[in-house]
């Protein structure tokens, strides 16, 4: 049986930099820009 996380596609962002390209998964890229989403209470 496959694990559940293997069934999801995680988008990738490719940034062009002066010395080449760098790929980030979408969550790492948003965190780099300090963009977060909190779906529940913080206790």
Z-matrix of the N, CA and C atoms (Angstrom, degrees):
N
C 1 1.454
C 2 1.542 1 109.58
N 3 1.322 2 116.10 1 134.71
C 4 1.465 3 120.75 2 179.02
C 5 1.517 4 110.72 3 -74.35
N 6 1.321 5 115.02 4 148.65
C 7 1.456 6 118.31 5 173.07
C 8 1.516 7 108.50 6 -74.56
N 9 1.320 8 116.33 7 150.55
C 10 1.454 9 121.14 8 -174.36
C 11 1.526 10 113.29 9 -61.73
N 12 1.342 11 118.20 10 -38.96
C 13 1.465 12 120.10 11 -175.92
C 14 1.526 13 112.65 12 -67.00
N 15 1.312 14 119.05 13 -16.91
C 16 1.462 15 121.59 14 178.33
C 17 1.525 16 112.30 15 -73.90
N 18 1.310 17 117.76 16 -11.78
C 19 1.456 18 121.80 17 -175.83
C 20 1.527 19 112.79 18 -91.34
N 21 1.324 20 118.44 19 -5.76
C 22 1.453 21 121.32 20 -175.54
C 23 1.525 22 110.61 21 -104.97
N 24 1.315 23 115.17 22 143.01
C 25 1.454 24 121.66 23 175.91
C 26 1.524 25 108.23 24 -96.34
N 27 1.315 26 117.80 25 127.25
C 28 1.460 27 121.84 26 178.20
C 29 1.522 28 107.76 27 -104.96
N 30 1.335 29 117.23 28 118.09
C 31 1.463 30 120.34 29 -179.09
C 32 1.530 31 111.91 30 -60.61
N 33 1.318 32 115.65 31 149.46
C 34 1.460 33 122.74 32 179.46
C 35 1.524 34 109.36 33 -120.83
N 36 1.319 35 116.05 34 138.47
C 37 1.462 36 122.74 35 177.34
C 38 1.522 37 107.22 36 -108.91
N 39 1.325 38 117.25 37 132.57
C 40 1.463 39 121.37 38 177.74
C 41 1.524 40 108.04 39 -111.54
N 42 1.328 41 115.96 40 121.29
C 43 1.462 42 122.02 41 179.00
C 44 1.516 43 109.41 42 -103.36
N 45 1.317 44 115.97 43 134.30
C 46 1.461 45 120.20 44 174.03
C 47 1.520 46 107.82 45 -91.95
N 48 1.318 47 115.61 46 126.12
C 49 1.458 48 122.41 47 179.25
C 50 1.520 49 108.92 48 -117.96
N 51 1.315 50 116.72 49 172.56
C 52 1.464 51 121.27 50 -178.57
C 53 1.528 52 111.88 51 -59.34
N 54 1.323 53 117.34 52 -34.05
C 55 1.464 54 120.93 53 -176.20
C 56 1.528 55 113.05 54 -107.20
N 57 1.324 56 118.12 55 18.42
C 58 1.465 57 119.98 56 177.30
C 59 1.516 58 112.29 57 140.51
N 60 1.313 59 115.33 58 -155.39
C 61 1.459 60 121.42 59 -179.59
C 62 1.519 61 109.87 60 -120.04
N 63 1.322 62 114.84 61 153.00
C 64 1.458 63 120.45 62 177.62
C 65 1.518 64 108.24 63 -135.74
N 66 1.319 65 116.96 64 136.10
C 67 1.461 66 122.16 65 -179.59
C 68 1.526 67 109.86 66 -106.55
N 69 1.322 68 115.66 67 135.88
C 70 1.461 69 122.89 68 176.86
C 71 1.523 70 108.21 69 -126.37
N 72 1.338 71 116.85 70 146.44
C 73 1.457 72 117.02 71 166.24
C 74 1.527 73 105.82 72 -73.41
N 75 1.317 74 117.77 73 155.71
C 76 1.464 75 121.74 74 -171.63
C 77 1.525 76 112.24 75 -59.08
N 78 1.329 77 117.60 76 -34.79
C 79 1.460 78 120.59 77 -178.07
C 80 1.526 79 110.91 78 -69.23
N 81 1.314 80 118.08 79 -40.90
C 82 1.466 81 121.40 80 177.62
C 83 1.521 82 110.75 81 -66.02
N 84 1.320 83 116.24 82 -38.01
C 85 1.472 84 119.90 83 -179.90
C 86 1.522 85 111.35 84 -66.03
N 87 1.321 86 117.19 85 -43.00
C 88 1.460 87 120.40 86 177.95
C 89 1.526 88 110.90 87 -65.46
N 90 1.321 89 117.15 88 -39.88
C 91 1.458 90 120.72 89 178.90
C 92 1.527 91 110.75 90 -65.41
N 93 1.322 92 117.20 91 -35.72
C 94 1.470 93 121.21 92 177.08
C 95 1.527 94 110.64 93 -59.21
N 96 1.320 95 116.77 94 -36.72
C 97 1.467 96 121.78 95 178.86
C 98 1.526 97 112.33 96 -88.81
N 99 1.348 98 115.54 97 6.04
C 100 1.466 99 122.61 98 -179.39
C 101 1.522 100 112.36 99 60.88
N 102 1.321 101 115.98 100 35.34
C 103 1.460 102 122.03 101 174.77
C 104 1.521 103 106.73 102 -100.96
N 105 1.334 104 116.61 103 116.33
C 106 1.457 105 120.14 104 -179.52
C 107 1.522 106 109.83 105 -129.57
N 108 1.313 107 116.43 106 158.02
C 109 1.457 108 123.21 107 176.85
C 110 1.515 109 107.35 108 -127.10
N 111 1.316 110 116.28 109 123.81
C 112 1.460 111 121.19 110 178.95
C 113 1.519 112 107.18 111 -109.90
N 114 1.321 113 116.27 112 117.29
C 115 1.460 114 121.22 113 -174.21
C 116 1.524 115 113.47 114 -93.75
N 117 1.307 116 117.95 115 -3.25
C 118 1.458 117 119.56 116 -177.85
C 119 1.515 118 110.95 117 -148.61
N 120 1.305 119 115.95 118 178.99
C 121 1.465 120 119.44 119 -178.53
C 122 1.528 121 111.82 120 -69.58
N 123 1.314 122 115.42 121 149.89
C 124 1.458 123 121.75 122 174.71
C 125 1.520 124 106.62 123 -103.27
N 126 1.316 125 115.86 124 121.80
C 127 1.474 126 119.04 125 -177.59
C 128 1.505 127 111.00 126 -116.17
